[in-house]
């Protein structure tokens, strides 16, 4: 079966044809589920976020006409998954699935269950965060990445770096891939991926400081 073109799927939405959701699920279901799983780790929660993505797409197309359907859908899934993760944490802190292990030197390290935590923690010293009125730090990087002006600045920076570094950044911090999986997608070693990500984060920090952000 020949895959349907994205433009044809969009036209199905504009025609209010239920086939739009069927074709969306067939073409992008696995991709969207992986994004959700990288954030939530729970398959039932992830599947629900993907189903909500289809509904959100149905309600927003039209009037919106996305140029890149995969990007449009992926952003919806990511946002829904992050919102669900925040809700689960607020309802029950144990949903973080954190546990402690002791390393070879006897020091204690914390392992978190969600890849969302691991990837965003790498950006905490790069992306500015604002204090909430109650004095707590805002839900850190997740909220800030969605801020319009900050998003514009990050996008501008990404246009200045190599295609490899840009794709790696997106795989890691937007699609929430592990470093190992992101490296595999680009056909590079995990060690090289870590080096590229380190340099990209350092460059982003410098760029944002030059743009007037307080890191």
KABELTA-V414362 format. One record per backbone hydrogen bond with DSSP energy under -1.0 kcal/mol. NH is the residue of the N-H (numbers start at 1). CO is the residue of the C=O. E is the energy in kcal/mol with one decimal. If there is no record, write none. Layout:
nh,co,e
NH,CO,E
NH,CO,E
This chain:
nh,co,e
9,5,-1.6
10,6,-2.4
11,7,-2.0
12,8,-1.4
13,9,-1.6
14,10,-2.1
15,11,-1.8
16,13,-1.6
17,12,-2.7
20,17,-2.1
22,18,-1.4
23,19,-3.0
24,20,-2.1
25,21,-2.6
26,22,-2.2
27,23,-2.2
28,24,-2.9
29,25,-1.7
32,28,-2.7
33,29,-2.3
34,30,-1.9
35,31,-1.6
36,32,-2.2
37,33,-2.7
38,34,-2.2
40,36,-3.1
41,37,-1.6
46,42,-2.4
47,43,-3.1
48,44,-1.9
49,45,-2.0
50,46,-2.2
51,47,-2.3
52,48,-2.3
53,49,-1.6
54,50,-1.6
55,51,-1.6
56,52,-2.7
57,53,-2.7
58,54,-2.3
59,55,-1.9
60,56,-1.0
61,57,-2.1
64,60,-2.3
72,68,-2.3
73,69,-2.8
74,70,-2.6
75,71,-2.2
76,72,-1.5
77,73,-2.5
78,74,-2.5
79,75,-2.6
80,76,-2.6
81,77,-2.5
82,78,-2.5
83,79,-2.4
84,80,-2.2
85,81,-2.4
86,82,-2.4
87,83,-2.1
88,84,-2.6
89,85,-2.2
90,86,-2.4
91,87,-2.2
92,88,-2.5
95,92,-2.3
96,93,-1.8
97,94,-2.0
99,111,-1.7
101,109,-2.0
103,107,-2.5
106,103,-1.8
109,101,-2.5
111,99,-2.3
113,96,-1.8
118,114,-1.3
119,115,-2.6
120,116,-2.1
121,117,-1.9
123,120,-1.5
126,123,-2.1
127,123,-2.8
132,136,-3.3
135,132,-2.3
138,130,-2.0
140,138,-6.8
144,140,-1.6
145,141,-2.8
146,143,-1.0
147,144,-1.2
151,147,-2.8
152,148,-2.0
153,149,-2.2
154,150,-2.6
155,151,-2.5
156,152,-2.3
157,153,-2.3
158,154,-2.6
159,155,-1.3
160,157,-2.0
166,162,-2.5
167,163,-2.7
168,164,-2.2
169,165,-2.2
170,166,-2.1
171,167,-2.9
172,168,-2.4
173,169,-3.0
174,170,-1.9
175,170,-2.5
177,171,-3.0
182,178,-2.8
183,179,-2.4
184,180,-2.0
185,181,-2.1
186,182,-1.1
188,183,-2.3
193,189,-2.2
194,190,-2.3
195,191,-1.9
196,192,-2.8
197,193,-2.7
198,194,-2.3
199,195,-2.3
200,196,-2.4
201,197,-2.7
202,198,-2.2
203,199,-2.4
204,200,-2.4
205,201,-2.4
206,202,-2.0
207,203,-2.4
208,204,-2.8
209,205,-2.2
210,206,-2.1
211,207,-1.3
212,209,-1.2
213,208,-2.6
